[in-house]
Amino acid sequence: MNQTTKIPTVSIFDIPFSKLDMNDTVAYLTEAVKSGRPHQVITANPIMVMAALDNPEYKTMMQNAELIVPDGTGIVWAAGVGGDPLNDRVTGFDMLHELMKAGETHRWKFYLLGSTKEVIQAAAERLQMQYPAAIIAGYRDGFFGPEQDDEVVEEIRKASPDILFVARGADTQEPWIARYKERLGVPVMMGVGGSFDIISGKSKRAPKVVQKLRMEWLYRLLREPTRAKRMLALPKFAIKVLREKEKVTKTS
């Protein structure tokens, strides 16, 4: 897909979600890597949409991203309720693996940022074994404060990756990428949430049957009860969609 081609989107509460399927998304990001220009990719779910509705700065950050894909089942459902349907989810975990696969063909360099030292090291080692022709150019844990941001940015710049995966939690990883996008200068930068935990073996992804039933959120909640407070955004999102279905996919 040519970078000059406008991405088809559906606006959900004024946040533009890509209508591209996984294959077309990877094709678009392959062109993004070739372009050399910084692209922020957000894999968004209803919790992030609700955060954007509560926080104008967060919403603006999302709207300024080059690509937002529908990671959550609730996003696909909301688009259908609003009358401008999406084909399906494009999950961040699966896209990470699709980009690593493409990285083998193109000999891309990857940098992994986030999680604990043990998890990020194990994730880097496993990804390098799984995709030996791709290049893990560097990695570091996500436990650093604002006073170390400059150091981390320079570390990533020196590694000169084609793709940067960041796992620091949805409330910090996307704003961090947005803040340093131009300085980092990485062609593709994407928040990947808990993906490194799963890749390293620390956590398990929901079984295939649970994924097919679109109940991954419940699986994660049962395994991590501490997520309960954050998950309260899901019923709020559903109620808002049903109450305002005429406005869901309308841009203001």
Secondary structure, 3 states (H helix, E strand, C coil): CCCCCCCCEEEECCEEEECCCHHHHHHHHHHHHHHCCCEEEEEECHHHHHHHHHCHHHHHHHHCCCEEEECCHHHHHHHHHCCCCCCCCCCHHHHHHHHHHHHHHHCCEEEEEECCHHHHHHHHHHHHHHCCCCEEEEEECCCCCHHHHHHHHHHHHHHCCCEEEEECCHHHHHHHHHHHHHHHCCCEEEECCCHHHHHHCCCCCCCHHHHHCCCHHHHHHHHCHHHHHHHCHHHHHHHHHHHCCCCCCCCC
